[in-house]
Amino acid sequence: MAHILRSGGAYLVFHFAARTLKPAAPALPHAPLMAERQVVSHILPLDSQPEEAIEQLLDAAFGPDRHGRTAYKIRDGMPWLPALSFAVVNADGALIGTLQSWPVALTQADGSQSPLIMVGPVAVDPAHQHGGHGRAMMDAVVAAARTLRTEPLMMIGDPEYYGRFWGFTDEGTSGWDAPGPFEKRRLLALPVDGGRVAGTGMLAPRIAVAA
Ligand SMILES: CC(C)(COP(=O)(O)OP(=O)(O)OC[C@H]1O[C@@H](n2cnc3c(N)ncnc32)[C@H](O)[C@@H]1OP(=O)(O)O)[C@@H](O)C(=O)NCCC(=O)NCCS
């Protein structure tokens, strides 16, 4: 069981062993619960980390064949957005989590684009999964997007995770298509201004159009 305490960019993950949660000995009925171990991790901007370490972590989480995925085609050729991309490093400074966000758009039949921010991949090193690190990075990107009043966030991901904690939903995405296979129920969006997404078209890299 992991409990997370946050303070600025640093957060503590307390791992409680099951045995420490058993009732205290009768002589000490009100003894405080003691965490078995405390792990200090930090959220940092992803551009503080070497590109090679990011790629290695993504290979470990998704496998080296990850580049053929539909999500990669949607944002093909785009650079990730430093203000909306985060890393988790552990107490030793090792990279254990990465989250990238990309400029994409819903492209209509007439070529016009409705801009969106694609979130993902979200990846935690397999040895550190289910410790609160994914949630910490997602909390950071949703908070940053709200502060910066960005375009709606979107992703291909599990609604059981991204819906449960942050309210991502497939509501309004049924008219969206993608340049590869995807499950409709996993095409999710989160408008950061409390509005709704809608529209029909193809998800694609965002093309800057000169005024
Ligand atoms: C998915 C991932 C980012 C989650 O991060 P994490 O640090 O391992 O998990 P967290 O500690 O933030 O979240 C834990 C909680 O979310 C739940 N959860 C985690 N991944 C889930 C998923 N894919 N679907 C449903 N629930 C999930 C856990 O069951 C747990 O719930 P609990 O607290 O009730 O026990 C991470 O496990 C990962 O990198 N997985 C492999 C790559 C991947 O699938 N990435 C997502 C697609 S972009």
PDBQT file of the ligand as one rigid body, heavy atoms in Angstrom, charges set to zero:
ROOT
HETATM    1  C1  LIG A 301       0.221   2.876 -16.259  1.00  0.00    +0.000 C 
HETATM    2  C2  LIG A 301       1.331   3.485 -15.405  1.00  0.00    +0.000 C 
HETATM    3  C3  LIG A 301       1.820   4.785 -16.049  1.00  0.00    +0.000 C 
HETATM    4  C4  LIG A 301       0.748   3.791 -14.003  1.00  0.00    +0.000 C 
HETATM    5  O1  LIG A 301       1.735   4.372 -13.169  1.00  0.00    +0.000 OA
HETATM    6  P1  LIG A 301       2.091   3.694 -11.760  1.00  0.00    +0.000 P 
HETATM    7  O2  LIG A 301       3.046   4.582 -11.064  1.00  0.00    +0.000 OA
HETATM    8  O3  LIG A 301       2.528   2.278 -12.028  1.00  0.00    +0.000 OA
HETATM    9  O4  LIG A 301       0.691   3.593 -11.020  1.00  0.00    +0.000 OA
HETATM   10  P2  LIG A 301       0.119   4.586  -9.898  1.00  0.00    +0.000 P 
HETATM   11  O5  LIG A 301       0.787   4.249  -8.622  1.00  0.00    +0.000 OA
HETATM   12  O6  LIG A 301       0.145   5.975 -10.382  1.00  0.00    +0.000 OA
HETATM   13  O7  LIG A 301      -1.416   4.148  -9.828  1.00  0.00    +0.000 OA
HETATM   14  C5  LIG A 301      -1.756   3.028  -9.085  1.00  0.00    +0.000 C 
HETATM   15  C6  LIG A 301      -3.254   2.814  -9.133  1.00  0.00    +0.000 C 
HETATM   16  O8  LIG A 301      -3.728   2.921 -10.468  1.00  0.00    +0.000 OA
HETATM   17  C7  LIG A 301      -4.201   1.655 -10.908  1.00  0.00    +0.000 C 
HETATM   18  N1  LIG A 301      -3.733   1.449 -12.274  1.00  0.00    +0.000 N 
HETATM   19  C8  LIG A 301      -2.476   1.548 -12.747  1.00  0.00    +0.000 A 
HETATM   20  N2  LIG A 301      -2.454   1.294 -14.075  1.00  0.00    +0.000 NA
HETATM   21  C9  LIG A 301      -3.723   1.031 -14.433  1.00  0.00    +0.000 A 
HETATM   22  C10 LIG A 301      -4.352   0.701 -15.663  1.00  0.00    +0.000 A 
HETATM   23  N3  LIG A 301      -3.676   0.601 -16.807  1.00  0.00    +0.000 N 
HETATM   24  N4  LIG A 301      -5.694   0.502 -15.648  1.00  0.00    +0.000 NA
HETATM   25  C11 LIG A 301      -6.411   0.604 -14.519  1.00  0.00    +0.000 A 
HETATM   26  N5  LIG A 301      -5.881   0.919 -13.310  1.00  0.00    +0.000 NA
HETATM   27  C12 LIG A 301      -4.540   1.130 -13.290  1.00  0.00    +0.000 A 
HETATM   28  C13 LIG A 301      -3.578   0.634  -9.966  1.00  0.00    +0.000 C 
HETATM   29  O9  LIG A 301      -4.374  -0.525  -9.873  1.00  0.00    +0.000 OA
HETATM   30  C14 LIG A 301      -3.581   1.406  -8.667  1.00  0.00    +0.000 C 
HETATM   31  O10 LIG A 301      -4.870   1.448  -8.083  1.00  0.00    +0.000 OA
HETATM   32  P3  LIG A 301      -5.051   1.307  -6.487  1.00  0.00    +0.000 P 
HETATM   33  O11 LIG A 301      -4.322   2.499  -5.901  1.00  0.00    +0.000 OA
HETATM   34  O12 LIG A 301      -6.518   1.326  -6.268  1.00  0.00    +0.000 OA
HETATM   35  O13 LIG A 301      -4.383   0.027  -6.137  1.00  0.00    +0.000 OA
HETATM   36  C15 LIG A 301       2.530   2.500 -15.241  1.00  0.00    +0.000 C 
HETATM   37  O14 LIG A 301       2.096   1.335 -14.560  1.00  0.00    +0.000 OA
HETATM   38  C16 LIG A 301       3.195   2.101 -16.547  1.00  0.00    +0.000 C 
HETATM   39  O15 LIG A 301       4.163   2.728 -16.950  1.00  0.00    +0.000 OA
HETATM   40  N6  LIG A 301       2.735   1.012 -17.184  1.00  0.00    +0.000 N 
HETATM   41  C17 LIG A 301       3.329   0.520 -18.429  1.00  0.00    +0.000 C 
HETATM   42  C18 LIG A 301       3.160   1.502 -19.556  1.00  0.00    +0.000 C 
HETATM   43  C19 LIG A 301       1.720   1.897 -19.770  1.00  0.00    +0.000 C 
HETATM   44  O16 LIG A 301       0.842   1.038 -19.931  1.00  0.00    +0.000 OA
HETATM   45  N7  LIG A 301       1.453   3.231 -19.804  1.00  0.00    +0.000 N 
HETATM   46  C20 LIG A 301       0.122   3.786 -19.996  1.00  0.00    +0.000 C 
HETATM   47  C21 LIG A 301      -0.248   3.980 -21.421  1.00  0.00    +0.000 C 
HETATM   48  S1  LIG A 301       0.265   5.571 -22.065  1.00  0.00    +0.000 SA
ENDROOT
TORSDOF 0
